[in-house]
């Protein structure tokens, strides 16, 4: 018996005995899997920081172009759009992010990133895909390939977006402000994944409604009147004011917000002074605020201003030294999954991957700018799913699983890719009316 016939017959025999049937999507995924694994390792070893994804964007664009997509590069910065027009039908958007983080990888893997580069400010930093965007791009590419393989089974327009600068919370907003929905077809639905170390490979997490928090970075400057450390009575010490403010703002969540509206206020950085015996003129604080409702975020910002100005007044500072200077930046809204869309997709995922592998997820206070795509006047229904990335052996071993943004994080990539592509293709087939 020729070798090729033997290899083909064995899987069919196994599937028949087990009662399973291999779908066209399964066959296509298996055909591309080796190449997708290679692509994942390539992307992992060549991370590029936010707004600097030049080579990554080119690789994503070239991949779509080779499949017959109509590719538009530089939609805004490095963000690109690929359109595969396959007859009359809905327009469905699948989004991937592309940027890496300024983190030195410590996984020790043979394909670990060794990249050292310069960030936007010119600082020399290491770079790593510690948030799984390399996996997002790989699954995104695999999805495009399989959907083209199966083009005779669906009708409509597949809209693939590779987005810059998710980590700086600017990529989605910038693309929309540049006219994404005006220059290209407005999607009927928008889908995305985010990897999670908390979910096992082979599983997908879902949630209707708010799934990730809105996040705003806030810079605060508190002023004082500096002087000699030996003469504090002749100064107004902004370090003391900063300490009081840090304690006072803890009551915003505990006493000013309803306990039914979760929120987090974190002071991540405090800088002031130059020497042991000098009381400085000012202190700078850097905060993040996190919330699920925009009104809650606005309440927190108002409270921060009120507390800061109240402290300045109570310390006897002259009026020109307050109000406190406050600047918001890198702000992104909550990710709110459309309940109707998410409810439609969950049974499809259960059918494709097994009901036991589709898990209702908890809300998290992490941020993601995918939510922007659903907040425009077009009101595009969105749904972001968690893609499990930790192999079962690692869970059963009892080891501590490093989380996202950790220099030791890595996905068990082969199974993650297979599950991600299979799940996304199943969702797209449902929405295209397969």
Secondary structure, DSSP 4 states (H G I P E B T S, - for coil): --HHHHHHHHHHHHHHHHT----HHHHHHHHHHHHHHHHHHHHHHS--BTT--HHHHHHHHHHHHHTT-EEEEEEETTEEEEEEEESSS-EEEEEEE--BBS----S--TT----EEE-TTS-EEE-B-TTSHHHHHHHHHHHHHHHHHTGGG--EEEEEEEES-TTTT-HHHHHHHTTHHHHSPPPSEEEEEEEEEEEETT-EEE-SEEEE-EEEEEEEEEE-B-EETT-GGGSB-HHHHHHHHHHHTHHIIIIIS-TTS-EEEEEEEEEE-SSTTEE-SEEEEEEEEEESSHHHHHHHHHHHHHHHHHHHHHTT--GGG-SPEEEEEEEE--EEE-HHHHHHHHHHHHHHH-GGGEEEPPPBS---GGGGGGSSTT--EEEEEEEEEE-HHHHHTT-----TT-TT----HHHHHHHHHHHHHHHHHHHHT-
